[in-house]
Amino acid sequence: MSDHPATQPLLSATHVRALAEQLGVRPTKQWGQNFVIDPNTIRRIVGLADLDGSEHVLEVGPGLGSLTLGLLDESALVSAVEIDPKLAGQLPETVTQFRPELAANLHVMQQDALKLTPESFAEIGTGQTKGAGPEVLVANLPYNVAVPVVLHLLQILPSLRKGLVMVQDEVADRLVAGPGSKIYGVPSVKAAWDTQMRKAGVVGKRVFWPEPRISSGLVRFDRRAVASVEVTREEVFAVIDAAFAQRRKTLRACLAGIAGSASHAETVLRTAGVDPSARGETLDIHAYTAIAAALRDTPAAEANLDPAQALAVEEAPTTGHTADDDAASSSTADADPHVSGEQ
C-alpha cells in the first residue's frame, strides 16, 4: 500500500481522453463503457470499499484504469478482469507509468466476468494466499450484466466477503429493496441468499465520459451465512424465478409449473407455511427456502391439470406490471448502456 494514497496522482479527464485517443478507443454501447474522469469519485469509491491494505481485490471492468490506481494504493493485490483486449493490454502500462512501485501487485485477466471460474484464480497470489481467491469485489458494472455478474461471482468465489459495486441507480435500488416494495424482485431476493446489501450513495452523471443519461448508485455488500443449509442455492433460485415469472399472479399459479399442478403447488405452499394466494414480491428469502424445502419433500399427487391449464384457470392475466428485473438472468440488447461501467 502506498504511504500517502490521498496524494498519489489519479487519472483526470485529460488523462482518460488522451489514453483513449492513443489507443483509438471510443466508449462502446456494447460493453456499457462510461469512464470515470473524476479523481475525487475514485477516492470516494475506494473509501467506501473499506480496504485495510492486506486484501486481494477483484475489479471487474477496469477500463482505462481510473479506479485500478486507487485500489492498488489501498490493497495488497488487484485482479482486474477486462473484456476489451485493447484496454486489457494498456492497463499494465498505465499502472507502470503512474504506480511503478505497485505494478507487480496487478494481475490483468482479459476475460468475460461471467465466464470466470474458481480455477481462474488458481495461480494468483503468493505463499499461503496463492489460489485463495479475491476477498473484496469493487466494480463499475454495465446495467445489463450487473446482477448476473454479482450473483455469479458470489456463487463461484466463497472467498468474497464484501464488496462495493457501482450500477445504474435503479438497479442499485432493486438490489437493496425489501419485501413488499414495488421494486422488490428477483435481484433483491437472490442477493439476500448470502449477502447483506445496502445503498452507499449516488454518483452524478458529470464524473463520467461520455456523460450518461442516468445517475449511478453505489451498493455495499457484506457476506453472511446462506439463508438455509437444508436446501441448495439452485433449488431456492428455481422457486424464486418461478415466483416472479408472472408477476402479480398468486404463488399458487406461479409455482404450478415446477410443482406439476396448481393443486400440488398449494399443498407445497401450505406445507411451507405460506399463503397460496400471496404474491412473490411479499416474501423474504427465508420463505423461499421453506418453499424449496417443501417442494423437495412433499410428494406430488396426480395432477388434474397440466401447468398451462392451471395457470389459465387460476386467474386472468393482469395488465401493467409484468416480469421485469428481473434482468437477473437476461438483458435488453437495445436499451441504453449502463451509466457507469468501464467494462
C-alpha positions as CSV (number, residue, x, y, z in Angstrom):
1,M,0.0,0.0,0.0
2,S,1.3,3.5,-0.8
3,D,2.4,5.6,2.1
4,H,0.2,8.5,1.2
5,P,-2.7,7.3,-1.1
6,A,-4.5,10.6,-1.0
7,T,-1.6,12.5,-2.6
8,Q,-0.9,9.9,-5.3
9,P,-2.0,11.0,-8.8
10,L,-5.1,9.5,-10.3
11,L,-6.4,9.7,-13.9
12,S,-8.0,13.0,-14.7
13,A,-10.4,13.8,-17.6
14,T,-7.4,14.8,-19.6
15,H,-5.5,11.6,-18.9
16,V,-8.6,9.4,-19.8
17,R,-9.2,11.2,-23.1
18,A,-5.5,11.1,-24.0
19,L,-5.3,7.4,-23.3
20,A,-8.4,6.7,-25.3
21,E,-7.1,8.7,-28.3
22,Q,-3.8,6.9,-28.1
23,L,-5.5,3.5,-28.2
24,G,-8.1,4.6,-30.8
25,V,-10.8,3.7,-28.3
26,R,-14.2,5.2,-28.2
27,P,-16.6,4.1,-25.3
28,T,-18.9,1.5,-26.7
29,K,-22.6,0.8,-26.0
30,Q,-21.9,-2.9,-26.5
31,W,-19.8,-3.1,-23.3
32,G,-21.5,-0.3,-21.5
33,Q,-18.4,1.8,-21.3
34,N,-18.6,5.1,-19.4
35,F,-15.2,6.0,-18.0
36,V,-14.7,7.7,-14.6
37,I,-12.9,11.0,-15.1
38,D,-13.1,12.5,-11.6
39,P,-10.3,11.6,-9.1
40,N,-12.5,12.6,-6.1
41,T,-15.1,10.0,-7.1
42,I,-12.4,7.3,-7.3
43,R,-11.3,8.2,-3.8
44,R,-14.9,8.1,-2.6
45,I,-15.4,4.6,-4.0
46,V,-12.2,3.3,-2.6
47,G,-13.0,4.7,0.8
48,L,-16.5,3.2,0.8
49,A,-14.9,-0.2,-0.1
50,D,-13.3,-0.1,3.4
51,L,-10.0,-1.7,2.4
52,D,-7.3,-2.4,5.1
53,G,-4.3,-2.8,2.8
54,S,-4.0,-6.5,3.0
55,E,-6.7,-7.7,0.8
56,H,-6.9,-9.3,-2.7
57,V,-9.4,-7.1,-4.6
58,L,-11.3,-8.2,-7.7
59,E,-12.1,-5.3,-10.1
60,V,-14.5,-6.0,-12.9
61,G,-14.3,-3.6,-15.9
62,P,-11.2,-1.5,-15.1
63,G,-11.4,0.2,-18.4
64,L,-8.6,2.7,-18.7
65,G,-7.5,2.2,-15.1
66,S,-9.1,5.1,-13.2
67,L,-10.3,3.0,-10.3
68,T,-7.4,0.5,-10.6
69,L,-4.9,3.0,-9.4
70,G,-6.9,3.9,-6.4
71,L,-7.4,0.2,-5.5
72,L,-3.7,-0.5,-5.8
73,D,-3.0,2.2,-3.3
74,E,-5.2,0.6,-0.7
75,S,-4.8,-3.2,-1.3
76,A,-2.2,-5.9,-1.5
77,L,-3.3,-7.3,-4.9
78,V,-5.7,-6.4,-7.6
79,S,-7.1,-8.8,-10.1
80,A,-8.6,-6.8,-12.9
81,V,-11.0,-8.5,-15.3
82,E,-11.4,-6.6,-18.6
83,I,-13.3,-7.9,-21.7
84,D,-11.9,-5.3,-24.1
85,P,-8.5,-6.6,-25.4
86,K,-7.2,-3.1,-26.1
87,L,-8.0,-1.9,-22.6
88,A,-6.6,-5.0,-21.0
89,G,-3.4,-4.6,-22.9
90,Q,-2.9,-1.0,-21.9
91,L,-3.7,-1.3,-18.2
92,P,-0.3,-2.7,-17.0
93,E,1.4,0.1,-18.9
94,T,-0.8,2.7,-17.3
95,V,-0.1,1.3,-13.9
96,T,3.7,1.2,-14.6
97,Q,3.6,4.8,-15.5
98,F,1.5,6.1,-12.6
99,R,2.4,3.5,-9.9
100,P,5.7,1.8,-10.9
101,E,6.3,0.6,-7.3
102,L,2.9,-1.2,-7.3
103,A,2.9,-2.7,-10.8
104,A,3.7,-6.1,-9.6
105,N,0.6,-6.1,-7.5
106,L,-1.7,-6.0,-10.6
107,H,-2.9,-9.1,-12.4
108,V,-4.9,-8.4,-15.6
109,M,-7.3,-11.0,-16.9
110,Q,-8.7,-10.4,-20.4
111,Q,-11.9,-12.3,-20.0
112,D,-15.7,-12.0,-19.7
113,A,-16.5,-11.8,-16.0
114,L,-19.5,-14.1,-16.4
115,K,-17.1,-16.9,-17.6
116,L,-14.8,-16.7,-14.5
117,T,-14.4,-19.9,-12.5
118,P,-12.6,-20.6,-9.2
119,E,-9.8,-22.0,-11.3
120,S,-9.3,-18.6,-12.9
121,F,-7.6,-17.5,-9.7
122,A,-5.6,-20.7,-9.0
123,E,-2.2,-19.2,-9.8
124,I,-2.8,-15.7,-8.4
125,G,-1.2,-14.7,-5.1
126,T,1.9,-15.9,-3.3
127,G,2.6,-18.3,-0.4
128,Q,-0.4,-19.3,1.6
129,T,-2.7,-16.9,-0.3
130,K,-1.9,-18.4,-3.7
131,G,-5.2,-19.5,-5.3
132,A,-7.2,-18.5,-2.3
133,G,-9.3,-16.1,-4.4
134,P,-10.2,-12.4,-4.0
135,E,-11.7,-11.2,-0.8
136,V,-13.3,-8.0,-2.0
137,L,-15.2,-7.0,-5.2
138,V,-15.1,-3.5,-6.4
139,A,-16.6,-2.8,-9.8
140,N,-18.3,-0.4,-12.2
141,L,-20.8,-2.6,-13.9
142,P,-22.9,-2.1,-17.0
143,Y,-26.6,-2.3,-16.1
144,N,-27.4,-5.2,-18.4
145,V,-24.9,-7.5,-16.7
146,A,-24.7,-6.0,-13.2
147,V,-27.0,-8.5,-11.4
148,P,-25.8,-11.6,-13.3
149,V,-22.1,-10.7,-12.7
150,V,-22.6,-10.1,-8.9
151,L,-24.6,-13.3,-8.4
152,H,-22.1,-15.3,-10.5
153,L,-19.1,-14.0,-8.6
154,L,-20.8,-14.7,-5.2
155,Q,-21.6,-18.2,-6.3
156,I,-18.1,-19.2,-7.6
157,L,-16.0,-17.2,-5.1
158,P,-16.7,-18.2,-1.5
159,S,-13.6,-16.1,-0.7
160,L,-15.5,-12.9,-1.4
161,R,-16.5,-11.4,2.0
162,K,-17.5,-7.9,1.0
163,G,-17.7,-5.5,-1.9
164,L,-18.8,-2.2,-3.5
165,V,-20.4,-2.0,-6.9
166,M,-21.5,1.0,-8.9
167,V,-24.5,0.3,-11.1
168,Q,-27.4,2.2,-12.6
169,D,-29.2,3.9,-9.8
170,E,-32.5,2.0,-10.2
171,V,-30.6,-1.3,-10.3
172,A,-29.0,-0.3,-7.0
173,D,-32.4,0.3,-5.5
174,R,-33.6,-3.1,-6.7
175,L,-30.7,-4.9,-5.2
176,V,-31.3,-3.4,-1.8
177,A,-35.2,-3.5,-1.9
178,G,-37.1,-5.3,0.8
179,P,-40.3,-7.5,0.6
180,G,-43.4,-5.5,-0.3
181,S,-41.6,-2.8,-2.2
182,K,-42.8,-2.1,-5.7
183,I,-39.2,-2.6,-7.0
184,Y,-38.6,-5.8,-4.9
185,G,-37.9,-8.7,-7.3
186,V,-35.6,-11.4,-8.4
187,P,-32.3,-9.4,-7.8
188,S,-33.5,-8.4,-4.4
189,V,-34.3,-11.9,-3.2
190,K,-31.3,-13.7,-4.8
191,A,-28.9,-11.1,-3.4
192,A,-30.2,-11.8,0.1
193,W,-29.3,-15.5,-0.2
194,D,-25.9,-14.9,1.3
195,T,-25.3,-11.2,1.5
196,Q,-26.5,-8.1,3.3
197,M,-26.8,-5.3,0.8
198,R,-27.2,-1.6,1.5
199,K,-27.1,1.5,-0.7
200,A,-24.0,3.5,0.0
201,G,-24.7,6.6,-2.2
202,V,-25.4,8.1,-5.5
203,V,-22.9,9.2,-8.2
204,G,-23.8,12.0,-10.6
205,K,-23.5,11.9,-14.3
206,R,-20.8,14.5,-14.8
207,V,-18.0,12.4,-13.4
208,F,-18.2,10.1,-16.5
209,W,-17.1,10.3,-20.1
210,P,-19.2,10.1,-22.1
211,E,-21.8,11.6,-19.7
212,P,-24.7,9.1,-19.2
213,R,-28.4,10.0,-19.0
214,I,-29.0,8.5,-15.6
215,S,-27.1,8.7,-12.3
216,S,-25.4,5.7,-10.7
217,G,-25.9,4.1,-7.4
218,L,-23.3,2.6,-5.0
219,V,-24.2,-0.7,-3.3
220,R,-22.1,-2.1,-0.5
221,F,-22.5,-5.7,0.4
222,D,-21.2,-7.9,3.2
223,R,-21.2,-11.7,3.0
224,R,-23.2,-13.6,5.6
225,A,-24.2,-17.2,6.1
226,V,-26.5,-18.7,3.5
227,A,-30.2,-18.4,4.2
228,S,-30.6,-22.2,4.6
229,V,-28.3,-25.3,4.8
230,E,-31.3,-27.6,4.2
231,V,-31.8,-26.7,0.5
232,T,-29.4,-25.7,-2.2
233,R,-28.9,-22.3,-3.8
234,E,-30.2,-23.9,-7.1
235,E,-33.3,-25.2,-5.6
236,V,-34.2,-21.9,-4.0
237,F,-33.3,-19.8,-7.1
238,A,-35.6,-22.1,-9.2
239,V,-38.5,-21.2,-6.9
240,I,-37.7,-17.5,-7.0
241,D,-37.6,-17.5,-10.8
242,A,-40.9,-19.2,-11.0
243,A,-42.5,-16.9,-8.4
244,F,-41.6,-13.8,-10.4
245,A,-42.1,-15.2,-13.9
246,Q,-45.7,-14.0,-13.9
247,R,-45.6,-11.1,-11.5
248,R,-48.9,-10.1,-9.9
249,K,-50.2,-13.7,-10.1
250,T,-50.6,-15.7,-6.9
251,L,-47.9,-18.1,-5.8
252,R,-50.3,-21.0,-6.4
253,A,-50.4,-20.1,-10.0
254,C,-46.8,-19.2,-10.5
255,L,-45.5,-22.4,-8.9
256,A,-47.9,-24.7,-10.8
257,G,-45.3,-25.4,-13.4
258,I,-42.5,-26.5,-11.2
259,A,-44.9,-28.3,-8.8
260,G,-46.6,-30.2,-11.5
261,S,-50.1,-28.7,-10.9
262,A,-51.7,-25.8,-9.2
263,S,-53.2,-28.0,-6.6
264,H,-49.8,-29.5,-5.7
265,A,-48.3,-26.0,-5.6
266,E,-51.0,-25.1,-3.0
267,T,-50.0,-28.2,-0.9
268,V,-46.4,-27.2,-1.1
269,L,-47.1,-23.7,-0.1
270,R,-49.2,-24.7,2.9
271,T,-46.6,-27.1,4.0
272,A,-44.1,-24.2,3.9
273,G,-46.4,-22.0,6.0
274,V,-47.0,-19.7,3.1
275,D,-50.5,-18.4,2.0
276,P,-51.1,-19.8,-1.6
277,S,-52.8,-16.5,-2.5
278,A,-49.8,-14.5,-1.6
279,R,-47.6,-13.0,-4.3
280,G,-43.9,-13.4,-4.8
281,E,-43.0,-9.8,-4.0
282,T,-44.3,-10.2,-0.5
283,L,-41.9,-13.0,0.6
284,D,-38.4,-12.8,2.0
285,I,-35.6,-15.2,1.3
286,H,-36.4,-17.4,4.2
287,A,-39.9,-18.0,2.9
288,Y,-38.4,-19.1,-0.4
289,T,-36.1,-21.5,1.3
290,A,-39.1,-23.0,3.1
291,I,-41.0,-23.4,-0.2
292,A,-38.0,-25.0,-1.8
293,A,-37.7,-27.5,1.1
294,A,-41.4,-28.3,0.9
295,L,-41.3,-28.7,-2.9
296,R,-38.5,-31.2,-2.5
297,D,-40.0,-33.1,0.4
298,T,-43.7,-33.1,-0.4
299,P,-44.7,-36.0,-2.8
300,A,-46.5,-34.8,-5.8
301,A,-50.1,-36.0,-6.3
302,E,-51.6,-36.8,-9.7
303,A,-52.1,-33.5,-11.4
304,N,-55.5,-32.9,-12.8
305,L,-54.4,-30.0,-15.0
306,D,-51.2,-29.5,-16.8
307,P,-49.2,-26.4,-15.8
308,A,-50.5,-24.3,-18.7
309,Q,-54.1,-25.1,-17.9
310,A,-53.5,-24.5,-14.2
311,L,-52.2,-21.0,-14.9
312,A,-55.1,-20.2,-17.2
313,V,-57.7,-21.4,-14.7
314,E,-56.0,-19.8,-11.7
315,E,-56.5,-16.2,-12.7
316,A,-56.7,-14.0,-15.8
317,P,-53.5,-12.1,-16.8
318,T,-53.1,-8.7,-15.3
319,T,-52.1,-5.6,-17.2
320,G,-49.4,-3.0,-16.4
321,H,-46.6,-4.6,-14.3
322,T,-45.1,-7.7,-15.8
323,A,-42.0,-9.7,-15.1
324,D,-39.3,-7.1,-15.1
325,D,-36.0,-7.2,-13.4
326,D,-35.7,-9.1,-13.4
327,A,-32.8,-9.0,-15.5
328,A,-31.2,-11.3,-13.1
329,S,-30.7,-13.7,-15.9
330,S,-31.3,-11.6,-19.0
331,S,-30.6,-8.2,-20.6
332,T,-32.2,-5.8,-23.0
333,A,-29.9,-5.5,-26.0
334,D,-31.4,-2.3,-27.4
335,A,-31.7,-0.4,-24.1
336,D,-29.3,2.3,-23.0
337,P,-25.9,1.2,-21.8
338,H,-25.3,1.2,-18.1
339,V,-24.2,4.7,-16.9
340,S,-21.1,3.9,-15.1
341,G,-19.4,0.8,-16.2
342,E,-15.9,0.7,-17.5
343,Q,-16.2,-2.9,-18.6
